[in-house]
């Protein structure tokens, strides 16, 4: 199993929210799960924050995902 950060678009009421979520994949690269809430940036050090933000920044170059299409992935 692997994971990465991805931009996910979610319909909430009458508007759309966009956030960065942790997305999990099986060995074939198929999405098998997604975090319920957007990711929070926390770390034990400034360097750890930098590394996390770099990973989050990389997800901005990937196609966005749609919550309703991945929320029940298995």
VEXVORO-76112 format. One record per atom (N, C-alpha, C, O): atom name; x, y, z. Coordinates in steps of 0.02 Angstrom, whole numbers. Layout:
# residues N
  volo      xx      yy      zz
    CA       X       Y       Z
...
This chain:
# residues 74
  volo      xx      yy      zz
     N      42     -59       0
    CA       0       0       0
     C      45      62       0
     O      99      62      30
     N      22     113     -34
    CA      57     177     -35
     C       6     233     -26
     O     -55     222     -27
     N      30     293     -18
    CA     -14     351     -10
     C      20     413     -38
     O      81     413     -49
     N     -19     464     -49
    CA       7     530     -65
     C     -47     582     -50
     O    -104     565     -35
     N     -28     644     -54
    CA     -76     698     -47
     C    -107     711    -115
     O     -73     709    -166
     N    -172     726    -115
    CA    -206     743    -177
     C    -256     799    -163
     O    -285     803    -108
     N    -267     840    -213
    CA    -320     890    -209
     C    -386     855    -222
     O    -393     818    -271
     N    -433     866    -177
    CA    -499     834    -182
     C    -552     888    -180
     O    -551     932    -136
     N    -598     885    -226
    CA    -655     931    -229
     C    -715     896    -199
     O    -730     838    -216
     N    -751     931    -154
    CA    -806     901    -118
     C    -866     948    -119
     O    -859    1007    -104
     N    -925     923    -137
    CA    -985     964    -137
     C   -1013     964     -66
     O   -1026     912     -36
     N   -1021    1024     -39
    CA   -1048    1033      28
     C   -1106    1082      24
     O   -1096    1142      14
     N   -1167    1056      32
    CA   -1225    1099      24
     C   -1230    1126     -46
     O   -1235    1088     -94
     N   -1230    1192     -52
    CA   -1237    1223    -118
     C   -1172    1250    -146
     O   -1172    1290    -193
     N   -1115    1228    -118
    CA   -1050    1251    -143
     C    -999    1194    -144
     O   -1012    1140    -117
     N    -943    1207    -174
    CA    -890    1158    -179
     C    -831    1180    -137
     O    -811    1238    -139
     N    -804    1133     -98
    CA    -744    1146     -59
     C    -687    1106     -89
     O    -696    1049    -111
     N    -628    1135     -90
    CA    -569    1102    -116
     C    -516    1099     -61
     O    -502    1149     -28
     N    -488    1039     -50
    CA    -439    1031       2
     C    -386     980     -18
     O    -391     948     -70
     N    -336     974      24
    CA    -283     924      13
     C    -295     867      62
     O    -298     877     123
     N    -302     807      35
    CA    -318     747      74
     C    -264     695      65
     O    -228     695      15
     N    -259     649     113
    CA    -216     591     106
     C    -256     538      68
     O    -312     520      88
     N    -227     512      14
    CA    -261     462     -27
     C    -217     399     -26
     O    -156     402     -34
     N    -250     341     -18
    CA    -215     277     -11
     C    -228     233     -71
     O    -283     232     -98
     N    -176     196     -92
    CA    -179     156    -153
     C    -158      84    -138
     O    -118      72     -93
     N    -185      37    -176
    CA    -162     -32    -171
     C     -99     -41    -214
     O     -75       7    -243
     N     -73    -101    -217
    CA     -11    -114    -254
     C     -18    -103    -329
     O      32     -98    -364
     N     -80     -99    -354
    CA     -92     -87    -425
     C    -103     -12    -440
     O    -112       7    -498
     N    -101      30    -387
    CA    -112     101    -397
     C    -185     122    -396
     O    -201     179    -414
     N    -229      77    -375
    CA    -300      91    -372
     C    -315     122    -304
     O    -291      98    -252
     N    -355     175    -303
    CA    -372     209    -240
     C    -415     162    -197
     O    -465     135    -220
     N    -393     153    -135
    CA    -429     110     -88
     C    -454     148     -27
     O    -491     120      13
     N    -435     211     -21
    CA    -458     250      36
     C    -437     322      32
     O    -391     340      -6
     N    -471     363      72
    CA    -455     434      75
     C    -471     458     146
     O    -518     434     177
     N    -431     505     171
    CA    -444     532     238
     C    -512     566     239
     O    -534     594     189
     N    -545     564     297
    CA    -611     595     303
     C    -609     671     304
     O    -656     704     283
     N    -554     697     329
    CA    -545     769     335
     C    -483     791     295
     O    -439     750     284
     N    -480     854     275
    CA    -420     879     242
     C    -359     871     287
     O    -366     870     348
     N    -301     865     257
    CA    -239     856     295
     C    -220     919     332
     O    -233     975     309
     N    -189     910     390
    CA    -165     965     431
     C     -88     963     429
     O     -58     909     428
     N     -58    1021     427
    CA      15    1024     424
     C      42    1028     496
     O      35    1080     529
     N      72     973     518
    CA     104     970     584
     C     167     928     577
     O     169     882     537
     N     217     944     617
    CA     279     906     615
     C     317     917     680
     O     298     960     721
     N     371     880     690
    CA     413     886     749
     C     466     941     742
     O     499     959     790
     N     473     967     681
    CA     524    1018     670
     C     505    1061     610
     O     459    1045     573
     N     541    1115     601
    CA     530    1158     543
     C     546    1119     479
     O     512    1126     428
     N     599    1078     482
    CA     617    1038     423
     C     561     990     405
     O     546     979     347
     N     529     961     457
    CA     473     916     445
     C     414     953     413
     O     381     926     369
     N     402    1014     435
    CA     350    1055     404
     C     366    1068     331
     O     323    1064     288
     N     428    1085     318
    CA     450    1098     250
     C     438    1036     206
     O     412    1042     151
     N     458     978     230
    CA     449     916     191
     C     376     903     177
     O     358     884     121
     N     333     912     227
    CA     262     901     218
     C     233     950     167
     O     194     931     123
     N     252    1013     174
    CA     228    1063     127
     C     252    1050      56
     O     215    1063       8
     N     312    1024      48
    CA     337    1006     -19
     C     294     951     -50
     O     275     955    -108
     N     277     900     -10
    CA     234     846     -35
     C     165     873     -54
     O     137     853    -105
     N     139     918     -13
    CA      74     948     -28
     C      77     990     -92
     O      32     990    -133
     N     132    1027     -99
    CA     140    1068    -159
     C     141    1025    -222
     O     113    1045    -273
     N     174     967    -219
    CA     177     923    -277
     C     108     900    -299
     O      97     889    -358
     N      61     892    -252
    CA      -5     867    -271
     C     -44     919    -312
     O     -92     901    -346
     N     -23     982    -310
    CA     -58    1034    -348
     C     -49    1026    -423
     O     -87    1054    -462
     N       2     988    -443
    CA      15     976    -514
     C     -21     914    -541
     O     -18     900    -601
     N     -54     877    -497
    CA     -89     816    -518
     C    -163     832    -529
     O    -188     881    -501
     N    -197     792    -569
    CA    -269     804    -579
     C    -306     801    -512
     O    -292     758    -470
     N    -355     846    -503
    CA    -394     844    -442
     C    -441     783    -443
     O    -461     760    -496
     N    -457     760    -384
    CA    -504     704    -376
     C    -570     731    -352
     O    -573     785    -323
     N    -624     694    -363
    CA    -690     713    -342
     C    -711     668    -285
     O    -713     607    -292
     N    -727     697    -228
    CA    -744     661    -167
     C    -796     606    -180
     O    -788     549    -159
     N    -849     624    -213
    CA    -904     576    -224
     C    -883     516    -264
     O    -915     464    -261
     N    -828     521    -302
    CA    -804     465    -341
     C    -755     421    -303
     O    -743     364    -323
     N    -725     447    -250
    CA    -673     409    -215
     C    -689     393    -142
     O    -655     351    -112
     N    -739     426    -112
    CA    -752     419     -41
     C    -766     347     -18
     O    -750     329      38
     N    -795     307     -61
    CA    -811     238     -43
     C    -766     188     -79
     O    -785     130     -88
     N    -707     211     -98
    CA    -660     166    -134
     C    -639     108     -90
     O    -630     115     -30
     N    -632      50    -122
    CA    -609      -9     -86
     C    -567     -51    -132
     O    -542    -104    -112
